[in-house]
Amino acid sequence: MPVLGLEAREPVLKRAAWAVFNALQLAFTIGWSASCIVLALLVRIAAGGRAHLPLRMASRLWAPGLLRGAGARLRVEGLGRVDWSRPHVFVANHQSIIDVCALFRALPVPIRFVLKQELGNVPFIGWYARAMGMVFIQRGNARAATRSLRAAAELLERGANLCAFPEGTRSRDGELRAFKGGVFQAAIAAHVPVVPIAIQGSGAVLPPAGFRVRPGTIRVRIGQPIATPDHPHAQDRQQLAQHAREAVAALMR
C-alpha cells in the first residue's frame, strides 16, 4: 500500500483541521446565539416589554461575540453621513447570514430587520424576532404583504429604524441583484430617508451555502441618505428601489 508523503498529507490534514474548526464554530454559534436570545428575552420581560435594551444587546453582545468567534474584523465607513437622531430605512446587499451581525454591530442605533415569514417559525431566532417587533413579509400573499408593509410604516412613524436586504435572498456569486420594492413603499409612506449600504467580504468569511467559516475582513460602507418623495406616485417605489440599488452598486465599487 503506498504511503502518503508529507506534501500529499498536508492538504488532507489542512482539510481535517478546517472541518474540526467549523464543527466547533457551528456549536459555538448555536450555543452563543441561543444564550444571548434567552438573556435578551428575559431582559425584555424585566424591562416591562420595552425592546430598546434587548435590541442594543444584539449589537453590543451577540454580534461582537459571533464576529470575534469567526475571526472577522469589521471596518465601518460613512457613519458621519447619517443623522442618527432620525428614523431611516437601511438597505444593503446580501452575501451571507453574517451580514446581520455586521449591520447590528456597525449601526449605532437599534435596528429592526424586515424578514421573510419562514424565519418566524425557527426556534430562538423566530422568538427573538417576534418579541423585538421585527417585520415579517409573507411571499406570494399580496394581502399579507400589504399588512406587513403598513406595520413597517407605522414603526418608522414611531421613530424606529428598519433594515432590509431588498435583493430578497443571499447572492451566490456576489453580484448585486434587482431590488424588490416593498420596503421602499414603507419608507415612502412614512416619509423617511433610505440609506444605501454596501457589505463586502462577508461572503468570504461565511459563504451563502453551507457553514464554512474563514477569518477575514468585513467592510460596511454607508452611503448618502436618499430622500423620499413629498407627493408619492404609484411608480415611485420602483424608482426609489432602482436609485438605492445604483447607490449600493457604487459603494461596492
Secondary structure, 3 states (H helix, E strand, C coil): CCCCCHHHHHHHHHHHHHHHHHHHHHHHHHHHHHHHHHHHHHHHHHCCCCCHHHHHHHHHHHHHHHHHHCCEEEEEECHHHCCCCCCCEEEECCCCCHHHHHHHHHCCCCCEEEEEHHHHHCCCHHHHHHHCCCEEECCCCHHHHHHHHHHHHHHHHCCCCEEECCCCCCCCCCCCCCCCCHHHHHHHHHCCCEEEEEEECHHHHCCCCCCCCCCEEEEEEECCCECCCCCCCCCHHHHHHHHHHHHHHHHHC
